[in-house]
Amino acid sequence: MSSTHSAPTGSDSRSALDKLGLKWTVHGDGWHIRPSEVVAPNERLAWPNTIGVGVQHVMAMFGATVLVPTITGFPPAAALFFSGVGTLLFLLLTQGKVPSYLGSSFAFIAPITAATSQHGMAGALGGVLMAGVLLFLVGVVVQMVGTGWIHALMPPVVMGTIVALIGLNLASATTAGMEELTLTTFSTMGAIVLAAVLFKGLLGRLSILVGIVVGYLVALAQGQVDFAPISEAGIIGLPPFQTPEFHFNVVFLFLPVVFVLVAENIGHVRTVGLMTRHDLTPSYGRALMADGLATTLSGLGGGVGNTTYAENIGVMASSRVYSTAAYWVAGLTAIALAFFPKFGALIATIPAGVAAGAGIILYGMIGIMGARIWVQNKVDFSNTIFLMTAGAGLIIAIADPTIVVGGAEFGGIALGTAATVIVYHVMTLIARLRGSEPVSENDEESYSATEPGKLG
């Protein structure tokens, strides 16, 4: 009795590559893009051009991606490594339909800082990992049943408040820089602001990176930069990986971040869909699962949480190249950079004043992104329920109290998020039962996720 085993055919192989988004057709002659054309996600230019666009994506993500670990005290090299790995995973899980780069999320700065102060870096990594797992599970549910349940739990007034309170909670982190390193802090802030409007195209979208460079030079002139770590670092080596620890109270620090990542991912996919003229609604769940898996791996090995990057949307808009091949180049480049310890040590020399100056802009942007959700969804603050929901959550987050319950500490972000959700739903339930305050059903049914702007 004999059996035969047939080898995979060429068509089977091509089909597998298509499913993974690893097959691209060359756009035109590979070197030129006509004025009325764009390079679609499943297309690419000639490889030299594709590599050039990929390097632009690395430049666009770089300033923000390394700034988050710099502010939180995490190793920049590990953040770069998991950023690159996360990007490749995202491209695979979304089957090459959603061109995107996954970089460090600013929303993780506050919970990582709080968790590190309580349990050290390992405890914060446990929080990053748990946030990634929760986001992945949200993505699984969204892929199965859609996003309606998210909108019901977190209508625009709630979602906008949660996003805003994370940014505003971080305001005090810039105080020391403004008071003690005044020139460096405000030089960095000023350079970011001016670069955003002085320069056009890619350079304008790299305003954060420009600001960091200017602030670094100002700090260098004042003797605020320590180069000793660079001389001590090797030329080639592994990124400084670290394993996480798990603490129950850390969950409540990172839970609000999951809400923010949901809003960012849905908004990003929606924006890319509009730009590429494709309906990417079926990819919402896959995008959330991909970001969740990327963040989980990052927390497992020593990186910060990841999110889809608006900075790279700017590169696509200016170049008219939406090819996922360019993002493969960017992801692989980020991974390669992580294996040069001296490069990571150079990033780690960024002084506190530069981080504070960039923080003024970045934290404010997070806060205003929440307000954009209110504006885009026309939240009516003449309604007492909406007014009190937003007001209570924001004030608690800004006051940033620490309350200990059963040995677990709860800070401003966790308490503000809980207050926002509870106040809204309790007031809405009572108002509907009593008929005491009109609540529009549309507030829960129609939701427009925040769309990335020039800087995020």
Contacts in CASP RR format, 6 or more apart in sequence:
PFRMAT RR
TARGET T0000
AUTHOR 0000-0000-0000
METHOD contacts of the structure
MODEL  1
MSSTHSAPTGSDSRSALDKLGLKWTVHGDGWHIRPSEVVAPNERLAWPNT
IGVGVQHVMAMFGATVLVPTITGFPPAAALFFSGVGTLLFLLLTQGKVPS
YLGSSFAFIAPITAATSQHGMAGALGGVLMAGVLLFLVGVVVQMVGTGWI
HALMPPVVMGTIVALIGLNLASATTAGMEELTLTTFSTMGAIVLAAVLFK
GLLGRLSILVGIVVGYLVALAQGQVDFAPISEAGIIGLPPFQTPEFHFNV
VFLFLPVVFVLVAENIGHVRTVGLMTRHDLTPSYGRALMADGLATTLSGL
GGGVGNTTYAENIGVMASSRVYSTAAYWVAGLTAIALAFFPKFGALIATI
PAGVAAGAGIILYGMIGIMGARIWVQNKVDFSNTIFLMTAGAGLIIAIAD
PTIVVGGAEFGGIALGTAATVIVYHVMTLIARLRGSEPVSENDEESYSAT
EPGKLG
14 23 0 8 1.000
17 23 0 8 1.000
19 95 0 8 1.000
20 92 0 8 1.000
20 95 0 8 1.000
20 96 0 8 1.000
21 42 0 8 1.000
21 91 0 8 1.000
21 92 0 8 1.000
21 95 0 8 1.000
21 96 0 8 1.000
21 97 0 8 1.000
21 324 0 8 1.000
23 42 0 8 1.000
24 42 0 8 1.000
24 43 0 8 1.000
24 44 0 8 1.000
24 323 0 8 1.000
24 324 0 8 1.000
24 325 0 8 1.000
25 42 0 8 1.000
25 43 0 8 1.000
25 44 0 8 1.000
26 43 0 8 1.000
26 44 0 8 1.000
26 45 0 8 1.000
26 46 0 8 1.000
27 33 0 8 1.000
27 37 0 8 1.000
27 39 0 8 1.000
27 40 0 8 1.000
27 43 0 8 1.000
27 44 0 8 1.000
27 45 0 8 1.000
27 323 0 8 1.000
30 44 0 8 1.000
30 45 0 8 1.000
30 46 0 8 1.000
30 49 0 8 1.000
31 45 0 8 1.000
31 46 0 8 1.000
31 49 0 8 1.000
33 39 0 8 1.000
33 45 0 8 1.000
33 320 0 8 1.000
33 321 0 8 1.000
37 320 0 8 1.000
38 276 0 8 1.000
38 320 0 8 1.000
38 321 0 8 1.000
38 322 0 8 1.000
39 45 0 8 1.000
39 320 0 8 1.000
39 321 0 8 1.000
39 322 0 8 1.000
39 323 0 8 1.000
40 276 0 8 1.000
40 322 0 8 1.000
40 323 0 8 1.000
41 96 0 8 1.000
41 97 0 8 1.000
41 98 0 8 1.000
41 99 0 8 1.000
41 276 0 8 1.000
41 278 0 8 1.000
41 322 0 8 1.000
41 323 0 8 1.000
41 324 0 8 1.000
42 96 0 8 1.000
42 323 0 8 1.000
42 324 0 8 1.000
43 323 0 8 1.000
44 50 0 8 1.000
44 323 0 8 1.000
44 325 0 8 1.000
44 326 0 8 1.000
45 53 0 8 1.000
45 321 0 8 1.000
45 323 0 8 1.000
50 321 0 8 1.000
50 323 0 8 1.000
50 325 0 8 1.000
50 326 0 8 1.000
50 329 0 8 1.000
51 329 0 8 1.000
52 326 0 8 1.000
52 329 0 8 1.000
53 315 0 8 1.000
53 319 0 8 1.000
53 321 0 8 1.000
53 323 0 8 1.000
53 326 0 8 1.000
53 329 0 8 1.000
54 326 0 8 1.000
54 327 0 8 1.000
54 329 0 8 1.000
54 330 0 8 1.000
54 333 0 8 1.000
55 329 0 8 1.000
55 330 0 8 1.000
55 333 0 8 1.000
56 202 0 8 1.000
56 315 0 8 1.000
56 319 0 8 1.000
57 101 0 8 1.000
57 312 0 8 1.000
57 315 0 8 1.000
57 326 0 8 1.000
57 327 0 8 1.000
57 329 0 8 1.000
57 330 0 8 1.000
58 330 0 8 1.000
58 331 0 8 1.000
58 333 0 8 1.000
58 334 0 8 1.000
58 337 0 8 1.000
59 202 0 8 1.000
59 206 0 8 1.000
59 209 0 8 1.000
60 101 0 8 1.000
60 202 0 8 1.000
60 205 0 8 1.000
60 206 0 8 1.000
60 309 0 8 1.000
60 311 0 8 1.000
60 312 0 8 1.000
60 314 0 8 1.000
60 315 0 8 1.000
61 83 0 8 1.000
61 101 0 8 1.000
61 103 0 8 1.000
61 309 0 8 1.000
61 311 0 8 1.000
61 312 0 8 1.000
61 330 0 8 1.000
61 334 0 8 1.000
62 209 0 8 1.000
63 206 0 8 1.000
63 208 0 8 1.000
63 209 0 8 1.000
63 212 0 8 1.000
64 103 0 8 1.000
64 104 0 8 1.000
64 106 0 8 1.000
64 208 0 8 1.000
64 309 0 8 1.000
64 311 0 8 1.000
64 362 0 8 1.000
65 79 0 8 1.000
65 80 0 8 1.000
65 83 0 8 1.000
65 103 0 8 1.000
65 104 0 8 1.000
65 309 0 8 1.000
65 334 0 8 1.000
66 76 0 8 1.000
66 79 0 8 1.000
66 80 0 8 1.000
66 104 0 8 1.000
66 347 0 8 1.000
66 350 0 8 1.000
67 104 0 8 1.000
67 208 0 8 1.000
67 212 0 8 1.000
67 350 0 8 1.000
67 355 0 8 1.000
67 358 0 8 1.000
67 362 0 8 1.000
68 74 0 8 1.000
68 79 0 8 1.000
68 104 0 8 1.000
68 105 0 8 1.000
68 106 0 8 1.000
68 108 0 8 1.000
68 109 0 8 1.000
68 304 0 8 1.000
69 75 0 8 1.000
69 76 0 8 1.000
69 78 0 8 1.000
69 79 0 8 1.000
69 104 0 8 1.000
69 303 0 8 1.000
69 304 0 8 1.000
70 76 0 8 1.000
70 347 0 8 1.000
70 348 0 8 1.000
70 350 0 8 1.000
70 355 0 8 1.000
71 109 0 8 1.000
71 113 0 8 1.000
71 173 0 8 1.000
71 355 0 8 1.000
71 359 0 8 1.000
72 108 0 8 1.000
72 109 0 8 1.000
72 112 0 8 1.000
72 113 0 8 1.000
72 116 0 8 1.000
72 124 0 8 1.000
72 304 0 8 1.000
73 116 0 8 1.000
73 121 0 8 1.000
74 112 0 8 1.000
74 121 0 8 1.000
74 124 0 8 1.000
74 302 0 8 1.000
74 303 0 8 1.000
74 304 0 8 1.000
75 239 0 8 1.000
75 240 0 8 1.000
75 302 0 8 1.000
75 303 0 8 1.000
75 344 0 8 1.000
75 348 0 8 1.000
76 344 0 8 1.000
76 347 0 8 1.000
76 348 0 8 1.000
77 239 0 8 1.000
77 240 0 8 1.000
77 337 0 8 1.000
77 338 0 8 1.000
77 339 0 8 1.000
77 340 0 8 1.000
77 341 0 8 1.000
77 343 0 8 1.000
77 344 0 8 1.000
77 347 0 8 1.000
78 239 0 8 1.000
78 240 0 8 1.000
78 241 0 8 1.000
78 242 0 8 1.000
78 301 0 8 1.000
78 302 0 8 1.000
78 303 0 8 1.000
78 338 0 8 1.000
79 104 0 8 1.000
79 298 0 8 1.000
79 303 0 8 1.000
79 304 0 8 1.000
80 239 0 8 1.000
80 334 0 8 1.000
80 335 0 8 1.000
80 337 0 8 1.000
80 338 0 8 1.000
80 344 0 8 1.000
81 239 0 8 1.000
81 303 0 8 1.000
81 334 0 8 1.000
81 335 0 8 1.000
81 338 0 8 1.000
81 339 0 8 1.000
82 294 0 8 1.000
82 297 0 8 1.000
82 298 0 8 1.000
82 299 0 8 1.000
82 301 0 8 1.000
82 302 0 8 1.000
82 303 0 8 1.000
82 304 0 8 1.000
82 305 0 8 1.000
82 306 0 8 1.000
83 101 0 8 1.000
83 102 0 8 1.000
83 103 0 8 1.000
83 104 0 8 1.000
83 298 0 8 1.000
83 306 0 8 1.000
83 331 0 8 1.000
83 334 0 8 1.000
84 102 0 8 1.000
84 330 0 8 1.000
84 331 0 8 1.000
84 332 0 8 1.000
84 334 0 8 1.000
84 335 0 8 1.000
85 294 0 8 1.000
85 297 0 8 1.000
85 331 0 8 1.000
85 335 0 8 1.000
86 102 0 8 1.000
86 290 0 8 1.000
86 293 0 8 1.000
86 294 0 8 1.000
86 297 0 8 1.000
86 298 0 8 1.000
86 306 0 8 1.000
87 100 0 8 1.000
87 101 0 8 1.000
87 102 0 8 1.000
87 103 0 8 1.000
87 294 0 8 1.000
87 327 0 8 1.000
87 330 0 8 1.000
87 331 0 8 1.000
87 334 0 8 1.000
88 328 0 8 1.000
88 331 0 8 1.000
88 332 0 8 1.000
89 290 0 8 1.000
89 293 0 8 1.000
89 294 0 8 1.000
89 297 0 8 1.000
90 98 0 8 1.000
90 100 0 8 1.000
90 102 0 8 1.000
90 287 0 8 1.000
90 290 0 8 1.000
90 291 0 8 1.000
90 294 0 8 1.000
90 308 0 8 1.000
91 98 0 8 1.000
91 100 0 8 1.000
91 324 0 8 1.000
91 327 0 8 1.000
91 328 0 8 1.000
92 290 0 8 1.000
93 286 0 8 1.000
93 289 0 8 1.000
93 290 0 8 1.000
93 293 0 8 1.000
94 100 0 8 1.000
94 283 0 8 1.000
94 286 0 8 1.000
94 287 0 8 1.000
94 290 0 8 1.000
95 286 0 8 1.000
96 324 0 8 1.000
97 278 0 8 1.000
97 280 0 8 1.000
97 283 0 8 1.000
98 269 0 8 1.000
98 272 0 8 1.000
98 280 0 8 1.000
98 283 0 8 1.000
98 286 0 8 1.000
98 287 0 8 1.000
99 272 0 8 1.000
99 276 0 8 1.000
99 316 0 8 1.000
99 322 0 8 1.000
99 323 0 8 1.000
99 324 0 8 1.000
99 326 0 8 1.000
99 327 0 8 1.000
100 268 0 8 1.000
100 269 0 8 1.000
100 272 0 8 1.000
100 287 0 8 1.000
100 308 0 8 1.000
100 309 0 8 1.000
100 312 0 8 1.000
100 327 0 8 1.000
101 308 0 8 1.000
101 309 0 8 1.000
101 311 0 8 1.000
101 312 0 8 1.000
101 327 0 8 1.000
101 330 0 8 1.000
101 331 0 8 1.000
102 290 0 8 1.000
102 291 0 8 1.000
102 294 0 8 1.000
102 306 0 8 1.000
102 307 0 8 1.000
102 308 0 8 1.000
102 309 0 8 1.000
103 306 0 8 1.000
103 307 0 8 1.000
103 309 0 8 1.000
104 304 0 8 1.000
104 305 0 8 1.000
104 306 0 8 1.000
104 307 0 8 1.000
105 257 0 8 1.000
105 260 0 8 1.000
105 261 0 8 1.000
105 264 0 8 1.000
105 304 0 8 1.000
105 305 0 8 1.000
105 306 0 8 1.000
105 307 0 8 1.000
106 167 0 8 1.000
106 362 0 8 1.000
106 363 0 8 1.000
106 365 0 8 1.000
106 366 0 8 1.000
107 163 0 8 1.000
107 166 0 8 1.000
107 256 0 8 1.000
107 257 0 8 1.000
107 260 0 8 1.000
107 261 0 8 1.000
107 264 0 8 1.000
107 307 0 8 1.000
107 366 0 8 1.000
108 128 0 8 1.000
108 131 0 8 1.000
108 254 0 8 1.000
108 257 0 8 1.000
108 304 0 8 1.000
108 305 0 8 1.000
109 170 0 8 1.000
109 173 0 8 1.000
109 363 0 8 1.000
110 166 0 8 1.000
110 167 0 8 1.000
110 169 0 8 1.000
110 170 0 8 1.000
110 253 0 8 1.000
110 413 0 8 1.000
111 124 0 8 1.000
111 127 0 8 1.000
111 131 0 8 1.000
111 250 0 8 1.000
111 253 0 8 1.000
111 254 0 8 1.000
111 256 0 8 1.000
111 257 0 8 1.000
111 413 0 8 1.000
112 124 0 8 1.000
112 128 0 8 1.000
112 304 0 8 1.000
113 173 0 8 1.000
114 253 0 8 1.000
114 411 0 8 1.000
114 413 0 8 1.000
115 123 0 8 1.000
115 124 0 8 1.000
115 126 0 8 1.000
115 127 0 8 1.000
115 247 0 8 1.000
115 250 0 8 1.000
115 253 0 8 1.000
115 254 0 8 1.000
116 123 0 8 1.000
116 124 0 8 1.000
118 247 0 8 1.000
118 249 0 8 1.000
118 250 0 8 1.000
118 409 0 8 1.000
119 245 0 8 1.000
119 247 0 8 1.000
119 250 0 8 1.000
121 242 0 8 1.000
121 302 0 8 1.000
122 242 0 8 1.000
122 243 0 8 1.000
122 244 0 8 1.000
122 245 0 8 1.000
123 244 0 8 1.000
123 245 0 8 1.000
123 246 0 8 1.000
123 247 0 8 1.000
123 250 0 8 1.000
124 250 0 8 1.000
125 242 0 8 1.000
125 243 0 8 1.000
125 244 0 8 1.000
125 245 0 8 1.000
125 299 0 8 1.000
125 300 0 8 1.000
125 301 0 8 1.000
125 302 0 8 1.000
125 303 0 8 1.000
126 244 0 8 1.000
126 245 0 8 1.000
126 246 0 8 1.000
126 247 0 8 1.000
126 250 0 8 1.000
126 299 0 8 1.000
127 244 0 8 1.000
127 246 0 8 1.000
127 250 0 8 1.000
127 251 0 8 1.000
127 253 0 8 1.000
127 254 0 8 1.000
127 299 0 8 1.000
128 244 0 8 1.000
128 254 0 8 1.000
128 295 0 8 1.000
128 298 0 8 1.000
128 299 0 8 1.000
128 303 0 8 1.000
128 304 0 8 1.000
128 305 0 8 1.000
129 244 0 8 1.000
129 246 0 8 1.000
129 295 0 8 1.000
129 296 0 8 1.000
129 298 0 8 1.000
129 299 0 8 1.000
129 300 0 8 1.000
130 246 0 8 1.000
130 250 0 8 1.000
130 251 0 8 1.000
130 254 0 8 1.000
131 254 0 8 1.000
131 255 0 8 1.000
131 257 0 8 1.000
131 258 0 8 1.000
131 261 0 8 1.000
131 292 0 8 1.000
131 295 0 8 1.000
131 305 0 8 1.000
132 258 0 8 1.000
132 291 0 8 1.000
132 292 0 8 1.000
132 293 0 8 1.000
132 295 0 8 1.000
132 296 0 8 1.000
132 299 0 8 1.000
132 305 0 8 1.000
133 292 0 8 1.000
133 296 0 8 1.000
134 255 0 8 1.000
134 258 0 8 1.000
135 258 0 8 1.000
135 261 0 8 1.000
135 262 0 8 1.000
135 288 0 8 1.000
135 289 0 8 1.000
135 291 0 8 1.000
135 292 0 8 1.000
135 295 0 8 1.000
136 288 0 8 1.000
136 289 0 8 1.000
136 292 0 8 1.000
136 293 0 8 1.000
136 296 0 8 1.000
138 150 0 8 1.000
138 258 0 8 1.000
138 262 0 8 1.000
138 288 0 8 1.000
139 284 0 8 1.000
139 285 0 8 1.000
139 286 0 8 1.000
139 288 0 8 1.000
139 289 0 8 1.000
139 292 0 8 1.000
140 285 0 8 1.000
140 289 0 8 1.000
141 149 0 8 1.000
142 150 0 8 1.000
142 284 0 8 1.000
142 285 0 8 1.000
142 288 0 8 1.000
143 284 0 8 1.000
143 285 0 8 1.000
143 286 0 8 1.000
143 288 0 8 1.000
143 289 0 8 1.000
146 284 0 8 1.000
146 285 0 8 1.000
147 266 0 8 1.000
147 284 0 8 1.000
147 447 0 8 1.000
148 445 0 8 1.000
150 262 0 8 1.000
150 447 0 8 1.000
151 444 0 8 1.000
151 445 0 8 1.000
151 446 0 8 1.000
151 447 0 8 1.000
152 444 0 8 1.000
153 421 0 8 1.000
154 162 0 8 1.000
154 259 0 8 1.000
154 421 0 8 1.000
155 424 0 8 1.000
155 443 0 8 1.000
155 444 0 8 1.000
155 447 0 8 1.000
156 373 0 8 1.000
156 374 0 8 1.000
156 376 0 8 1.000
156 377 0 8 1.000
156 379 0 8 1.000
156 443 0 8 1.000
156 447 0 8 1.000
156 448 0 8 1.000
157 374 0 8 1.000
157 379 0 8 1.000
157 386 0 8 1.000
157 389 0 8 1.000
157 390 0 8 1.000
157 424 0 8 1.000
157 443 0 8 1.000
158 389 0 8 1.000
158 420 0 8 1.000
158 421 0 8 1.000
158 424 0 8 1.000
159 259 0 8 1.000
159 263 0 8 1.000
159 370 0 8 1.000
159 373 0 8 1.000
159 447 0 8 1.000
160 263 0 8 1.000
160 370 0 8 1.000
160 371 0 8 1.000
160 373 0 8 1.000
160 374 0 8 1.000
160 390 0 8 1.000
160 450 0 8 1.000
161 370 0 8 1.000
161 389 0 8 1.000
161 390 0 8 1.000
161 391 0 8 1.000
161 393 0 8 1.000
161 394 0 8 1.000
161 420 0 8 1.000
162 256 0 8 1.000
162 259 0 8 1.000
162 260 0 8 1.000
162 417 0 8 1.000
162 420 0 8 1.000
163 259 0 8 1.000
163 260 0 8 1.000
163 263 0 8 1.000
163 366 0 8 1.000
163 367 0 8 1.000
163 369 0 8 1.000
163 370 0 8 1.000
163 373 0 8 1.000
163 450 0 8 1.000
164 366 0 8 1.000
164 367 0 8 1.000
164 368 0 8 1.000
164 369 0 8 1.000
164 370 0 8 1.000
164 371 0 8 1.000
164 390 0 8 1.000
164 394 0 8 1.000
165 256 0 8 1.000
165 367 0 8 1.000
165 393 0 8 1.000
165 394 0 8 1.000
165 396 0 8 1.000
165 397 0 8 1.000
165 398 0 8 1.000
165 412 0 8 1.000
165 413 0 8 1.000
165 416 0 8 1.000
165 417 0 8 1.000
165 420 0 8 1.000
166 256 0 8 1.000
166 257 0 8 1.000
166 260 0 8 1.000
166 366 0 8 1.000
166 367 0 8 1.000
166 397 0 8 1.000
166 413 0 8 1.000
167 363 0 8 1.000
167 364 0 8 1.000
167 366 0 8 1.000
167 367 0 8 1.000
168 363 0 8 1.000
168 364 0 8 1.000
168 367 0 8 1.000
168 394 0 8 1.000
168 397 0 8 1.000
168 398 0 8 1.000
169 397 0 8 1.000
169 398 0 8 1.000
169 400 0 8 1.000
169 412 0 8 1.000
169 413 0 8 1.000
170 359 0 8 1.000
170 363 0 8 1.000
170 366 0 8 1.000
171 363 0 8 1.000
171 364 0 8 1.000
171 398 0 8 1.000
172 400 0 8 1.000
173 356 0 8 1.000
173 359 0 8 1.000
173 363 0 8 1.000
174 185 0 8 1.000
174 356 0 8 1.000
174 357 0 8 1.000
174 359 0 8 1.000
174 360 0 8 1.000
174 363 0 8 1.000
176 352 0 8 1.000
176 356 0 8 1.000
177 184 0 8 1.000
177 185 0 8 1.000
177 352 0 8 1.000
177 353 0 8 1.000
177 356 0 8 1.000
177 357 0 8 1.000
178 185 0 8 1.000
178 186 0 8 1.000
178 356 0 8 1.000
178 360 0 8 1.000
181 219 0 8 1.000
181 224 0 8 1.000
181 351 0 8 1.000
181 352 0 8 1.000
181 353 0 8 1.000
181 356 0 8 1.000
183 218 0 8 1.000
183 222 0 8 1.000
184 215 0 8 1.000
184 218 0 8 1.000
184 219 0 8 1.000
184 222 0 8 1.000
184 224 0 8 1.000
184 351 0 8 1.000
184 353 0 8 1.000
184 354 0 8 1.000
184 356 0 8 1.000
184 357 0 8 1.000
185 353 0 8 1.000
185 354 0 8 1.000
185 356 0 8 1.000
185 357 0 8 1.000
185 360 0 8 1.000
186 357 0 8 1.000
187 214 0 8 1.000
187 215 0 8 1.000
187 218 0 8 1.000
188 211 0 8 1.000
188 212 0 8 1.000
188 214 0 8 1.000
188 215 0 8 1.000
188 218 0 8 1.000
188 353 0 8 1.000
188 354 0 8 1.000
188 356 0 8 1.000
188 357 0 8 1.000
188 358 0 8 1.000
189 357 0 8 1.000
189 358 0 8 1.000
189 360 0 8 1.000
189 361 0 8 1.000
190 211 0 8 1.000
191 207 0 8 1.000
191 210 0 8 1.000
191 211 0 8 1.000
191 213 0 8 1.000
191 214 0 8 1.000
191 215 0 8 1.000
192 207 0 8 1.000
192 208 0 8 1.000
192 210 0 8 1.000
192 211 0 8 1.000
192 357 0 8 1.000
192 358 0 8 1.000
192 361 0 8 1.000
193 207 0 8 1.000
193 361 0 8 1.000
195 203 0 8 1.000
195 204 0 8 1.000
195 206 0 8 1.000
195 207 0 8 1.000
195 210 0 8 1.000
195 211 0 8 1.000
196 204 0 8 1.000
196 207 0 8 1.000
196 454 0 8 1.000
196 455 0 8 1.000
198 204 0 8 1.000
199 207 0 8 1.000
199 210 0 8 1.000
201 318 0 8 1.000
202 314 0 8 1.000
202 315 0 8 1.000
202 318 0 8 1.000
203 210 0 8 1.000
204 210 0 8 1.000
204 454 0 8 1.000
205 311 0 8 1.000
205 314 0 8 1.000
205 315 0 8 1.000
205 318 0 8 1.000
205 454 0 8 1.000
205 455 0 8 1.000
206 311 0 8 1.000
207 455 0 8 1.000
208 311 0 8 1.000
208 358 0 8 1.000
208 361 0 8 1.000
208 362 0 8 1.000
208 455 0 8 1.000
211 358 0 8 1.000
212 350 0 8 1.000
212 354 0 8 1.000
212 358 0 8 1.000
215 353 0 8 1.000
215 354 0 8 1.000
216 225 0 8 1.000
216 350 0 8 1.000
216 351 0 8 1.000
216 354 0 8 1.000
219 225 0 8 1.000
219 351 0 8 1.000
219 353 0 8 1.000
219 354 0 8 1.000
224 351 0 8 1.000
224 353 0 8 1.000
225 349 0 8 1.000
225 351 0 8 1.000
226 349 0 8 1.000
227 349 0 8 1.000
229 345 0 8 1.000
229 348 0 8 1.000
229 349 0 8 1.000
230 342 0 8 1.000
230 345 0 8 1.000
230 346 0 8 1.000
230 349 0 8 1.000
232 345 0 8 1.000
233 341 0 8 1.000
233 342 0 8 1.000
233 344 0 8 1.000
233 345 0 8 1.000
234 341 0 8 1.000
234 342 0 8 1.000
235 340 0 8 1.000
235 341 0 8 1.000
235 342 0 8 1.000
236 339 0 8 1.000
236 340 0 8 1.000
236 341 0 8 1.000
237 339 0 8 1.000
237 340 0 8 1.000
237 341 0 8 1.000
238 339 0 8 1.000
239 338 0 8 1.000
239 339 0 8 1.000
240 302 0 8 1.000
241 301 0 8 1.000
241 302 0 8 1.000
242 301 0 8 1.000
242 302 0 8 1.000
243 300 0 8 1.000
243 301 0 8 1.000
243 302 0 8 1.000
244 299 0 8 1.000
244 300 0 8 1.000
244 301 0 8 1.000
244 302 0 8 1.000
248 408 0 8 1.000
249 407 0 8 1.000
249 408 0 8 1.000
249 409 0 8 1.000
249 410 0 8 1.000
252 408 0 8 1.000
252 410 0 8 1.000
252 414 0 8 1.000
253 411 0 8 1.000
253 413 0 8 1.000
253 414 0 8 1.000
255 414 0 8 1.000
255 417 0 8 1.000
256 413 0 8 1.000
256 414 0 8 1.000
256 416 0 8 1.000
256 417 0 8 1.000
259 417 0 8 1.000
261 288 0 8 1.000
261 291 0 8 1.000
261 292 0 8 1.000
261 295 0 8 1.000
261 307 0 8 1.000
262 288 0 8 1.000
263 373 0 8 1.000
263 449 0 8 1.000
263 450 0 8 1.000
264 307 0 8 1.000
264 308 0 8 1.000
264 449 0 8 1.000
264 450 0 8 1.000
264 452 0 8 1.000
265 284 0 8 1.000
265 287 0 8 1.000
265 288 0 8 1.000
265 291 0 8 1.000
265 307 0 8 1.000
265 308 0 8 1.000
266 284 0 8 1.000
266 287 0 8 1.000
266 288 0 8 1.000
266 449 0 8 1.000
267 449 0 8 1.000
267 450 0 8 1.000
267 451 0 8 1.000
267 452 0 8 1.000
268 287 0 8 1.000
268 308 0 8 1.000
268 309 0 8 1.000
268 310 0 8 1.000
268 313 0 8 1.000
268 452 0 8 1.000
269 280 0 8 1.000
269 283 0 8 1.000
269 284 0 8 1.000
269 287 0 8 1.000
269 308 0 8 1.000
270 280 0 8 1.000
270 449 0 8 1.000
270 451 0 8 1.000
271 313 0 8 1.000
271 451 0 8 1.000
271 452 0 8 1.000
272 280 0 8 1.000
272 313 0 8 1.000
272 316 0 8 1.000
272 322 0 8 1.000
273 279 0 8 1.000
273 280 0 8 1.000
275 313 0 8 1.000
275 316 0 8 1.000
275 317 0 8 1.000
275 322 0 8 1.000
276 322 0 8 1.000
287 308 0 8 1.000
291 306 0 8 1.000
291 307 0 8 1.000
291 308 0 8 1.000
292 306 0 8 1.000
294 305 0 8 1.000
294 306 0 8 1.000
295 305 0 8 1.000
295 306 0 8 1.000
298 304 0 8 1.000
298 305 0 8 1.000
298 306 0 8 1.000
299 305 0 8 1.000
309 456 0 8 1.000
310 452 0 8 1.000
310 453 0 8 1.000
310 454 0 8 1.000
310 455 0 8 1.000
310 456 0 8 1.000
311 455 0 8 1.000
311 456 0 8 1.000
312 327 0 8 1.000
312 330 0 8 1.000
313 452 0 8 1.000
313 453 0 8 1.000
314 454 0 8 1.000
316 322 0 8 1.000
337 343 0 8 1.000
361 455 0 8 1.000
365 455 0 8 1.000
365 456 0 8 1.000
369 450 0 8 1.000
369 456 0 8 1.000
370 450 0 8 1.000
372 450 0 8 1.000
372 451 0 8 1.000
373 379 0 8 1.000
373 448 0 8 1.000
373 449 0 8 1.000
373 450 0 8 1.000
374 381 0 8 1.000
374 390 0 8 1.000
376 448 0 8 1.000
376 450 0 8 1.000
376 451 0 8 1.000
377 443 0 8 1.000
377 446 0 8 1.000
377 447 0 8 1.000
377 448 0 8 1.000
379 386 0 8 1.000
379 443 0 8 1.000
380 386 0 8 1.000
380 440 0 8 1.000
381 387 0 8 1.000
381 390 0 8 1.000
383 437 0 8 1.000
383 438 0 8 1.000
383 439 0 8 1.000
384 427 0 8 1.000
384 437 0 8 1.000
385 424 0 8 1.000
385 427 0 8 1.000
385 428 0 8 1.000
385 431 0 8 1.000
385 437 0 8 1.000
385 439 0 8 1.000
388 423 0 8 1.000
388 427 0 8 1.000
389 420 0 8 1.000
389 423 0 8 1.000
389 424 0 8 1.000
389 427 0 8 1.000
390 420 0 8 1.000
392 416 0 8 1.000
392 419 0 8 1.000
392 420 0 8 1.000
392 423 0 8 1.000
393 416 0 8 1.000
393 417 0 8 1.000
393 419 0 8 1.000
393 420 0 8 1.000
393 423 0 8 1.000
394 416 0 8 1.000
396 412 0 8 1.000
396 415 0 8 1.000
396 416 0 8 1.000
396 419 0 8 1.000
397 412 0 8 1.000
397 413 0 8 1.000
397 415 0 8 1.000
397 416 0 8 1.000
397 417 0 8 1.000
399 412 0 8 1.000
400 411 0 8 1.000
400 412 0 8 1.000
401 411 0 8 1.000
401 412 0 8 1.000
401 415 0 8 1.000
402 409 0 8 1.000
402 410 0 8 1.000
402 411 0 8 1.000
402 412 0 8 1.000
403 409 0 8 1.000
403 410 0 8 1.000
403 411 0 8 1.000
403 415 0 8 1.000
404 410 0 8 1.000
427 437 0 8 1.000
428 439 0 8 1.000
430 436 0 8 1.000
431 437 0 8 1.000
431 438 0 8 1.000
431 439 0 8 1.000
432 439 0 8 1.000
END
